[in-house]
Amino acid sequence: MGRLEEEAAAGEAIAEAYANGSRTFPVSPATMMRLLLLRRRPTPKEFREQPEFQRRLIGTIIPDFDAIADDRGLNTMIGRSPVLPMVVRLRLLAGVAKVMENPIEQISFLRQSGAFGPQFDRVLAQDPIITPDPIPQSRLT
């Protein structure tokens, strides 16, 4: 099994542990998945090279994600369909595994990147774990 498949298996185990309640998390893995799928602003270099290319936050964690999604015409499908091709699911689960190693730190990192719109905070505010007891802003910055 390759590294990507191992990371995807770890992401799947995290999702299963959350779903069956066998492990607690400071942030829901489902919320982290939604955050990773948010569109992001391209860097100036990215914009110069491919201005039409749609990018997502997961591309900051899994570098080839955006290219694969674009190459297969998946950017319009992501977020609208509950069934994603295996090439996308593997990378999404691998991304979840990476961010769930330290989710609070990753939320801070993603927020500081400023590469997203106001939907980031809206998605985070809907998290079933942190909504009852919001993370103090000082812990996120």
Secondary structure, DSSP 8 states (H G I E B T S, - for coil): --HHHHHHHHHHHHHHHHHHTSS--SS-HHHHHHHHTSEE---HHHHHH-TT--EEGGGGTSTTHHHHHHHTT-TTTTTT-S---HHHHHHHHHHHHHHTTSHHHHHHHHHHHT-S-THHHHHHHT-TTTSSS---HHHH-
